[in-house]
């Protein structure tokens, strides 16, 4: 069974007490810098859908 991204994040948040989730909006360059400098462990980058 597949999960949407939001559903997956909610499941992690509910089931893993020692995991901290923080959401922010950054530019792609800022995200890359944060991951490479180990400020954050993981980043998700989404492009808005074209209509």
DABELWO-V716448 format. One record per residue. N is the residue number from 1. NEAR is the number of other ideal C-beta (glycine too) atoms within 10 Angstrom. Layout:
BEGIN
N&NEAR, N&NEAR
END
This chain:
BEGIN
1&2, 2&5, 3&11, 4&8, 5&9, 6&8, 7&10, 8&11, 9&14, 10&13, 11&11, 12&12, 13&12, 14&8, 15&8, 16&10, 17&7, 18&4, 19&8, 20&8, 21&9, 22&5, 23&6, 24&9, 25&6, 26&13, 27&9, 28&10, 29&8, 30&13, 31&17, 32&13, 33&13, 34&15, 35&13, 36&9, 37&8, 38&7, 39&9, 40&14, 41&8, 42&6, 43&13, 44&8, 45&9, 46&6, 47&6, 48&5, 49&5, 50&4, 51&3
END
